[in-house]
């Protein structure tokens, strides 16, 4: 898919490469959009992929002395949703991050990548606009800050230049007087693109709204403000009458299109409905169900960042990696996805290719402690990494508890999706030995099965968790 793969060790190295290659190069962090775009020919003439995922310090979330929150370019959606800082001072962004894709996608996809892809349906852009974020763009000769309102010029179009890197996202922390809420409406609960999404932030003192921000996603070429609704709310109390009036006003900010997922008229109606729900949620904020305090991430202990630069091209393709505990050297496949490297070059066919789009979860593997979709990871990322596939989860030559439970409960039919479900379940039990059924459902939300109603799969994981807890109890771990 590309001619050269370069993993960089610093921002300075990265922007020098961008200056050198220009339009022929693309940065990759999560890759959950880019790899698909390259594979489908949407991104053409991509000769060089520059991987920034090994640069230390870029996955930090911090609060400065002026109460501005800083998000680095490698902060993933899962890192955002699990951040206490984001949950406390940018709650709509935490909610939006939780709505993105699946645990495997959230483990790779970054907030910065969501920003740069620039789809009006991308979930995190809507709260970032409500939070009045700005983006720091750095090139060899310049550093500039661009407000979110000025960053987007159309559908998947931004002011980012080919030689620039987004190095930071900055926005003011929400004040104690501010309450925010994000709602996404889609055709299913997970792994779905927004039909409409909304972020609302109100500043309320003495029961009076001093300021109101309402932003709408997936209803115009870019994220838009519902200006009439914002102005209507200012100086008012958040009564049922005002909520109804503001919700009605909000739909006039929408300029949606009709497509296979919904008509323009339907989207306009849903803008009104979601605005009403968001404002009611703010009015009843202390009573409503919040995000889980410890969300399921499908992440366990991670490897430290490697501060070394390496490059793979046609004349240098030696990938050194550890797969299922075994050191392996691969002399090919650097220009593929990790999924195809495993299946085609290493003949490890336990990891399945279902959709090759990050939708089905059949290709789930563990990469440096995280469950990820192998179809969306560049093969070069395997260099100096630790990978576990379905072939590597046996313990002392015996089936894993999860595997035996799937067999006992008859949770296997055609079997094509089974490796992915098993991998998600294994990582879940590593992360939380005794999960609730809700947490089990969250953990497998990135895995699709065409044969079943999921009931036997959930039962199998529940029973495996009981056995796992007993085992850990005997070993003195719980």
Secondary structure, 3 states (H helix, E strand, C coil): CCCEEEECCCHHHHHHHHHHHHHHEEEECCCCCHHHHHHCCCCCCCCEEEECCCCCCCCCEEECCCCEEEEECCCEHHHHHCCHHHHHHCHHHHHHHHHCCCHHHHHHCEHHHHHHHCCCCCHHHHHHHHCCCEEEEECCCCEEEEEHHHHEEECCEECCCCCCEEEEEEEECCCCCEEEEEEEECCCCCCCCCCEEEEEEEEEECCEEEEEEEEEECCCCCCEECHHHHHHHCCCCCCHHHHHHHHHHHHHHCCCCCECCECHHHHHHHHHHHHHHHHHHHHCCCCCCCCCCCCCCCECCCCCCCCCCEEEECCECCEEEEECCEEEEECCCCCCEHHHHHHHHCCCCCCCCCCCCCCCCCCEEEECCEEEEHHHCEHHHHCCCEEECHHHCCECCECCHHHHHHHHHCCCCCCCCHHHHHHHHHHHHHHCCCCCHHHHHHHCCCCCCCCCCCHHHHHHHHHHHHHHHHHHHHCCCC
